[in-house]
Amino acid sequence: MPKTSARLLALLSLLQARRDWPGQLLAERLDVSPRTVRRDVDRLRELGYPIAAFKGPDGGYRLDAGARLPPLLFDDDQAVALAVALRTATATGAGIGEAAARALTTVRQVMPARLRHRVDALNVTAVERTGGPPRPQADPRVLLALSDAVRAQEVLRFDHSPAYAPTAAADAPPAVRRVEPHRLVTWGGRWYLVAWDLDREDWRTFRADRITPRTPTGPRFTAREVPGGDVAAFVAARFQGSGGPGTWPCRGEVILDAPASAVAGHIRDGIVEEHGPDRCRVVLGAWSWPGLAAGLGRFDVGIEVVGPDELRDAFAGLARRFADAAGRGPVPLRACRRAGCRSCRRSSRRSGTR
């Protein structure tokens, strides 16, 4: 590549990296004179890049948005990152899978051969979780409308369809909400709007795929600070329960007949501590007591409930349900003993049976 062409690409890459560049700093980075920088800027302008000059003690240059799209420049790492983002767009929940595939085809066509080969070698397939109902996709137009309202700090009115509507209200129109939109976030493959609900005078999170915006938007507002000042922590706390950061509606403590090292990797939002040889103490939360009991039962080891009583009752209820599902009453301990089963031996010692 001729030296001048290589320098133009380097100059364009620098202009894309930050908003304002002093002319002298550009000259130093490119190891040329300020006059050469001026000539190179003129060449880029002729190619369609809208580069504006600003005056002052540190006068320099700025790459502005133009009326038409000039040729784009990506280095190797940027090209690979763009390809990965477009190929995994179907898992974002934004409903842009087809548009992302078309964009990847367009970008690939204008890539040099060496970058095209790298992108083609990176064959990524986004696989969504299976076994449940299809996950609703958010309409990209809705996401743009919500984002515009957040940026403009304008009161937003929208129809909101609840997740589960009573049978009597199945044909009722969606509820109209008035909110001060704060932030658009993505969590677990779904999009949510974090907003201050004007009618309920409280913070709320709304699933974007259940929102139908109304126009026009309302008056401008002064943005409030989300509780705690951290949007990510606020949203995480909302999905863990309403009692504050890191809390769940139901929280219990048990002793598992398994070492902490074998349990810790499977506990996401809980506490796991060593509790003697091959035993550990676990403090865990869930949305319901039966859900918590079932989650602890998946370890297939002996369980000693420390508390509270609601967790003990949940284990008893699950035991009855499982026995009914098996088509017989509770199975005696000696009927389920396996040779060398450590959990059964410990249960026998605690219950006094042999």
N, C-alpha and C positions, 0 to 999 in steps of 0.2 A: 504494500500500500504506500503511495507517495507520502512523503513527510507532511506536506500541507494537509492532505486528507486526514491523516491520522491525528494531526493537531486539531482539526475541526471537530472530529468526533470526541476528542478529549475535552475540548472547550464546551461542547454541547452537554456532555455528561456532567461537567461541573455546574453548568447553569441549571440543570435539572435537580441537582442535589440540595440546593438551598435557594431562598428567594432572592436575596441581594448579594451581589459580588462586587467588592471594590475593584476597580480596574488594575491597580497596582498588585493586589493579591492574586488576581487571575494571571497577570504577567509572571509573577514569581512561581506560581504552581505549574505554568506551562513552560517556564524557562525561556521566555521571549520578552521582547520589549513591549511597553504599552501601545506603541504604534502598531505593532503586529497584531495585538489583540483587537484593536479597532478595525483593522482590515479583515480579520477573521470574523468579527461580528457582522460586518457588512456582507460577507459571503454567505453567512447563515441566514441573514435577512432575505437575500436573493433566493434562497432555497425555500422560503416560506415560514421561517421561524420568527415569531413576533418578539424581538428582543428590544426592550426599552432601555434607554440610558437615563440615569438620574444624576443630578449635579450635587455639589457639596464638597466638603473637605475630603471625603472618601468617595468621590463620584465613581460610578461603575455601571453595572448592567443587571438587567432583570429579565427573565424569560416569562412573558405574559401569555395569557390565553388569547388565541386569535380567532378570526372569523372562519377559518377552515383548518382542518387537521393536517399538520405537516408530517413528514416521515418521522416515525417513532424510533427511538434508540434504546435498546436494552443490552446490558452486558450479559455475560453467560449466566451468572447467578440469578439475575432478574428474569431472564427468559425461562429458566427452569422453575423458578418460584411461580411465575405466571401460569405455566402449564399445569403445575400441581394444583393451583387454586381453581383453575377452570375445570379440571378433570374431577375434582372432588366437590364441585358446586352442587351436585344433586343431593349431597348429604347435609346441606346447610338449612334445608327447610324453607328456602326462599322462593321455590317454584321457578328457578331460572335454569334448570338443567338443559333444555333445548337451546336457549340463547347462549349458554356457556359453551356448548358444543360447537355452535356456529362461530363464536368468537375465537375459539381455539383453532378452528380450521382457517379462519382469516389470518390470524397472527402467524400460524405455521407457514402459510404460503409466502410470506414476505421475509421469513427468516433465512439467513445464509445456511448453506448446506451443513456446515459443521454443527450449528445450533439445532437444526432440524433433526439431525441424527441423534443428538443428545435427548431431545424432547421425545422422539419416537421410542427411544430405548427406555424411557421412564413410563412404563405402561401401568398406570394406577387405576384401580377399580374401587369406587366407593360403594361399600356394602352396608345397607341399613339393617337394623335389628329386625328379626322376623319373629313370628309366633304371636303377634298381637294384631290389632286392627291397623289398617294403613294410617300412617301419620299425615294429618292434613298439612298441605303446603300453603304458606303465606303468599298472597298475591303481590308480585313485585310492585304493582301500582299502589297498593295499600301501603307497602313499606316506604315508598317514596313520599306519599302524602303524610305519613306519620313523621318521617324524618324532616320534611319541610316545616311542619308545625313545631317540631322541637327546636329547629334552628331559628325560626322566626319568633319563637316564644309567644305564640298565639293560642288562645283558648280553642280547644278542639271539641267538636260535637260528633258523636258517632253512635251507630246502632251496635249493640253488643249482644251476641247470642250466648247464653249460658252453656256450660258444659253438659249439664243434666237438667232438663226442664221437667217439672211435674206433668203427669198425663193430662190433667185438666188445663194446663197452660201450654200444651204442645202447639196449638194453633194461634197463640197470642203473639203479637208482634214483638220483635226484640226490644229490650230496654234501651232508652236513649240516655247516654252518659255525657256529662260535661266535665272536662278535665283540663288541667294545666300540664301538657306533656313535658316530661323531663328528659327521658333517655329511651332510645330503642336498643334493646339488648337481645342476644341470642343465648339460649340455654338448652342443652340436651337436644339439639336439632330443631328447636322451635324458637319463634320470635315473640318477644313480649314488649309491651309499652309500659314503662314505669311512669306514673303520673299522679298528680294530686287531684283527687276526686272532689270537685267543688260542692256537690250535693251531700256527700257523706263526710266531708271535711277530714279526709284521711288519705294516706298514701295507698295506692292500689297498683297491681300488675295485671295487665290484660293481654290475653293471647291475641296476636296479630291476625291469625286466621279466622277469628271470630268477630273482627272489627269491620264495620262498613262505614267509612268516614262520610260526614255530611258537609256540604258546602253552603255558604262560605264559612271560613273559620271566624272565631270571635275576636275580641279585643286583645291587645298585647298585655302581657303580665310580667311582673318581676319574678325571676326564677327563685324558687325556694331551694334550700339545701336538703338533700335527701338525708334521712336519719342516719347518723354516724358519719356522714360525709363521703362514704365509699359506696358507689352504686353496685359494684360487684359483690361486696359483703352484704349489702341490703337484700339483693336478689337471692343470694345463697341462703340467707336466713329465712326468707319467705318460703323457700322450698323445704326447709328443715322444720318449720313450725312457726307459730305466731308469737312465741314467748320471748323472742329476742335472738341475737346471733347465736348459732350453734345449738339451739334448743329444739326439742320435739314434743308433741303433745303427750307421748307415752315414753317413759324412760325407766329402764330397769337394770338390775345388777345380778350377775350369775357367776358361778365358778364352773369352768369347763374342764373336763378330764383330758386335757391336751396341752402341750407346751405352748407358750406364748408365741414362739417363732412359727408354729404351724397355723396359728389363728390370725396373727396380726395382718398378714397379707390379704385377708378376706374381709377385714373390717375397715370401712371407709370413714365413717363419722362416729367413731367410738373410742373407748379407752381399753387397751389390752395391757395387763401387767402380769408378771410372773407371780404364782401363788403356790409355792412349794414345788416338789419334783413332779414334772410332767403335768402340771395344772396351771391355770391362769385365771385371772379375774377380768371380766368383761363388763363394761358399762356401755349400753347401747340404747339408741332411741328409734322410734318408728311412729307411723301415723296411728296405729291401733295396737292394743295389747295382743290380740291373736296374731297380727302381722309380726310383732316383735318376737313372740314365742316361736312362730314358724321359722323366722330368720335364724334364730339361735339353734333350732333343731336340725338345721341343715348340716351342722358339723358332725353329726352321727357319733357323738361321744356322750359320756355321762354328764348330766347337768344338775347343778345344785343352785336353786334359786335363793338369792340373798334377799331380794325384795324388789318391788313392793308386793302386797297381796294380790293386786290386780294381775300381775304377771303369773303368779301361781294359779289363779283361777283360769287364766288364758291357756296355760299348759294343760290343766284338767279338761277344759272344754275341747281342746284339740285332740286329747287322748280319746275322749268319747267319740268324736267325729271319725277319727281314724279307725277305731274299733268297729264302728258301724259300717264304714266303707269297706272293711275287710270281710264283713258278713258274719262276724262272731264277736263275742265279748272280749274283754281284756285278756291278753295272752299271759299265762303265768310265767314267772321269770325263768324257771328251769326249762320251759318249752322253747325259749328263744336263745338259750345259751349256746355259744359256739366255743370250740376248743381254743383256749388261750385268749378269749375276749376280755380285754382289760376293763372295759366299761362295765360289763356284767359282773365281774369279780368285785369291783369297787361298789356297785349297787348292792350286791349281796352282803358285803361287810356292813354297809350303812343300814340295811333293812334287817340284818340278823338272820337271813335265810341261807341255806346251804344247798 
